[in-house]
């Protein structure tokens, strides 16, 4: 049986892997560089098209998750 991972969990794992954050939650801060780097990976892995400028405006992981939700 294949278990589906929630969108939030997928994003948290990607962010943690890309930024080296240990415990990623909705309030975890993202600087513009992290948001840009993470966005590239998220877009490829989730087959989404989210502009770099949009991602760079996200200040927290929660902000970024909401952006991804609006595009998926």
N, CA, C and O of each residue as an XYZ file, in Angstrom:
288
protein
N       0.848     -1.182      0.000
C       0.000      0.000      0.000
C       0.893      1.245      0.000
O       1.894      1.294      0.714
N       0.534      2.231     -0.787
C       1.266      3.491     -0.837
C       0.560      4.506      0.054
O      -0.637      4.754     -0.096
N       1.310      5.085      0.977
C       0.754      6.106      1.856
C       1.037      7.464      1.263
O       2.170      7.761      0.883
N       0.025      8.280      1.182
C       0.206      9.630      0.674
C       0.689     10.550      1.777
O       0.214     10.498      2.911
N       1.635     11.386      1.422
C       2.168     12.356      2.354
C       1.413     13.663      2.141
O       1.118     14.031      1.004
N       1.103     14.357      3.211
C       0.414     15.629      3.067
C       1.316     16.638      2.374
O       2.542     16.534      2.421
N       0.697     17.604      1.737
C       1.434     18.672      1.071
C       2.347     19.380      2.069
O       3.502     19.671      1.759
N       1.834     19.654      3.254
C       2.612     20.340      4.273
C       3.859     19.557      4.642
O       4.947     20.118      4.775
N       3.684     18.236      4.807
C       4.809     17.370      5.185
C       5.845     17.312      4.060
O       7.047     17.354      4.321
N       5.382     17.216      2.813
C       6.304     17.203      1.684
C       7.144     18.478      1.655
O       8.362     18.432      1.482
N       6.476     19.605      1.825
C       7.180     20.894      1.799
C       8.149     20.994      2.970
O       9.282     21.442      2.798
N       7.716     20.580      4.161
C       8.595     20.635      5.331
C       9.837     19.774      5.116
O      10.937     20.183      5.487
N       9.682     18.604      4.531
C      10.838     17.740      4.278
C      11.778     18.372      3.259
O      12.998     18.310      3.417
N      11.225     18.972      2.226
C      12.058     19.636      1.220
C      12.793     20.813      1.838
O      13.995     20.977      1.627
N      12.083     21.630      2.596
C      12.708     22.790      3.229
C      13.806     22.340      4.187
O      14.899     22.905      4.192
N      13.518     21.330      4.994
C      14.515     20.824      5.929
C      15.754     20.304      5.221
O      16.875     20.513      5.682
N      15.553     19.638      4.119
C      16.686     19.096      3.363
C      17.474     20.213      2.687
O      18.704     20.167      2.652
N      16.790     21.203      2.159
C      17.449     22.273      1.421
C      18.117     23.306      2.330
O      19.155     23.865      1.976
N      17.532     23.558      3.488
C      18.054     24.612      4.351
C      18.811     24.088      5.565
O      19.473     24.856      6.263
N      18.717     22.788      5.821
C      19.396     22.222      6.966
C      18.638     22.437      8.271
O      19.195     22.200      9.343
N      17.405     22.871      8.211
C      16.609     23.072      9.418
C      16.213     21.719      9.996
O      15.820     20.817      9.256
N      16.314     21.576     11.292
C      15.978     20.309     11.937
C      14.474     20.143     12.135
O      13.899     19.143     11.705
N      13.852     21.095     12.767
C      12.414     21.025     13.045
C      11.732     22.147     12.280
O      11.761     23.304     12.699
N      11.125     21.800     11.169
C      10.475     22.795     10.328
C       8.991     22.820     10.659
O       8.320     21.789     10.614
N       8.480     24.008     10.994
C       7.072     24.181     11.272
C       6.556     25.420     10.566
O       7.329     26.129      9.922
N       5.267     25.693     10.674
C       4.675     26.831      9.978
C       5.288     28.181     10.334
O       5.289     29.097      9.511
N       5.806     28.312     11.543
C       6.379     29.587     11.976
C       7.875     29.713     11.692
O       8.482     30.746     11.975
N       8.464     28.655     11.129
C       9.893     28.691     10.804
C      10.146     29.796      9.788
O       9.487     29.864      8.751
N      11.101     30.650     10.094
C      11.424     31.780      9.224
C      12.169     31.322      7.979
O      12.989     30.405      8.035
N      11.878     31.966      6.859
C      12.605     31.763      5.613
C      13.149     33.104      5.167
O      12.408     34.086      5.112
N      14.428     33.159      4.850
C      14.916     34.388      4.238
C      14.727     34.257      2.727
O      14.373     33.183      2.240
N      14.954     35.319      1.998
C      14.663     35.314      0.565
C      15.484     34.278     -0.182
O      14.997     33.675     -1.139
N      16.731     34.062      0.243
C      17.587     33.070     -0.408
C      17.036     31.662     -0.202
O      16.979     30.868     -1.142
N      16.632     31.356      1.028
C      16.069     30.041      1.319
C      14.788     29.825      0.521
O      14.593     28.760     -0.064
N      13.916     30.829      0.496
C      12.657     30.699     -0.234
C      12.909     30.464     -1.711
O      12.219     29.658     -2.336
N      13.879     31.150     -2.272
C      14.210     30.969     -3.686
C      14.734     29.562     -3.948
O      14.297     28.892     -4.884
N      15.671     29.123     -3.119
C      16.269     27.803     -3.305
C      15.243     26.688     -3.102
O      15.190     25.743     -3.889
N      14.437     26.794     -2.059
C      13.423     25.796     -1.765
C      12.385     25.754     -2.888
O      11.941     24.675     -3.281
N      12.001     26.914     -3.402
C      10.978     26.964     -4.429
C      11.387     26.168     -5.669
O      10.554     25.487     -6.267
N      12.633     26.246     -6.050
C      13.094     25.481     -7.212
C      12.846     23.991     -7.007
O      12.338     23.315     -7.902
N      13.200     23.485     -5.841
C      13.039     22.062     -5.548
C      11.572     21.677     -5.440
O      11.161     20.650     -5.980
N      10.775     22.492     -4.745
C       9.350     22.202     -4.584
C       8.666     22.157     -5.952
O       7.885     21.246     -6.226
N       8.953     23.123     -6.797
C       8.307     23.166     -8.111
C       8.630     21.926     -8.934
O       7.758     21.386     -9.615
N       9.863     21.478     -8.874
C      10.249     20.274     -9.626
C       9.574     19.045     -9.036
O       8.989     18.248     -9.769
N       9.649     18.882     -7.723
C       9.119     17.671     -7.098
C       7.597     17.592     -7.116
O       7.037     16.499     -7.204
N       6.924     18.734     -7.033
C       5.463     18.723     -7.010
C       4.853     19.129     -8.350
O       3.636     19.262     -8.473
N       5.712     19.325     -9.353
C       5.270     19.698    -10.691
C       4.378     20.945    -10.666
O       3.258     20.939    -11.176
N       4.904     22.005    -10.063
C       4.187     23.274     -9.957
C       4.990     24.374    -10.631
O       6.194     24.241    -10.847
N       4.313     25.452    -10.957
C       4.982     26.613    -11.526
C       4.714     27.808    -10.620
O       3.700     28.491    -10.762
N       5.620     28.050     -9.697
C       5.504     29.179     -8.774
C       6.679     30.099     -9.041
O       7.834     29.674     -9.007
N       6.382     31.348     -9.302
C       7.425     32.311     -9.612
C       8.358     32.554     -8.440
O       7.948     32.551     -7.279
N       9.617     32.764     -8.775
C      10.632     33.024     -7.763
C      10.288     34.254     -6.935
O      10.457     34.254     -5.715
N       9.808     35.295     -7.592
C       9.450     36.529     -6.878
C       8.346     36.257     -5.860
O       8.400     36.759     -4.737
N       7.343     35.464     -6.247
C       6.268     35.106     -5.310
C       6.840     34.371     -4.104
O       6.499     34.689     -2.965
N       7.707     33.392     -4.345
C       8.282     32.610     -3.253
C       9.117     33.483     -2.329
O       9.086     33.316     -1.110
N       9.861     34.412     -2.912
C      10.746     35.256     -2.110
C       9.983     36.196     -1.184
O      10.562     36.740     -0.244
N       8.692     36.394     -1.436
C       7.877     37.235     -0.552
C       7.393     36.482      0.691
O       6.869     37.095      1.621
N       7.564     35.177      0.708
C       7.134     34.373      1.857
C       8.158     34.517      2.974
O       9.353     34.309      2.763
N       7.688     34.868      4.151
C       8.580     35.084      5.293
C       8.688     33.861      6.203
O       9.656     33.714      6.949
N       7.675     32.981      6.133
C       7.688     31.781      6.968
C       7.323     30.566      6.113
O       6.836     30.695      4.990
N       7.571     29.397      6.671
C       7.176     28.162      6.004
C       5.668     28.145      5.792
O       5.198     27.700      4.745
N       4.903     28.624      6.773
C       3.444     28.683      6.647
C       3.010     29.549      5.469
O       2.097     29.185      4.728
N       3.665     30.695      5.297
C       3.371     31.558      4.145
C       3.621     30.798      2.844
O       2.826     30.864      1.906
N       4.724     30.087      2.808
C       5.075     29.362      1.595
C       4.093     28.229      1.323
O       3.716     28.000      0.174
N       3.681     27.528      2.356
C       2.693     26.445      2.193
C       1.394     27.014      1.621
O       0.799     26.412      0.727
N       0.955     28.145      2.118
C      -0.266     28.769      1.589
C      -0.101     29.133      0.111
O      -1.031     28.965     -0.679
N       1.074     29.627     -0.259
C       1.344     29.935     -1.661
C       1.249     28.673     -2.510
O       0.622     28.682     -3.569
N       1.868     27.594     -2.052
C       1.839     26.347     -2.809
C       0.412     25.841     -2.923
O       0.002     25.399     -3.996
N      -0.346     25.896     -1.849
C      -1.754     25.469     -1.891
C      -2.544     26.250     -2.941
O      -3.370     25.685     -3.659
N      -2.285     27.534     -3.020
C      -3.040     28.367     -3.976
C      -2.694     28.035     -5.423
O      -3.467     28.343     -6.330
N      -1.548     27.415     -5.645
C      -1.105     27.076     -6.998
C      -1.345     25.629     -7.381
O      -1.199     25.260     -8.546
N      -1.717     24.798     -6.397
C      -1.881     23.377     -6.715
C      -3.338     22.986     -6.873
O      -3.639     21.823     -7.141
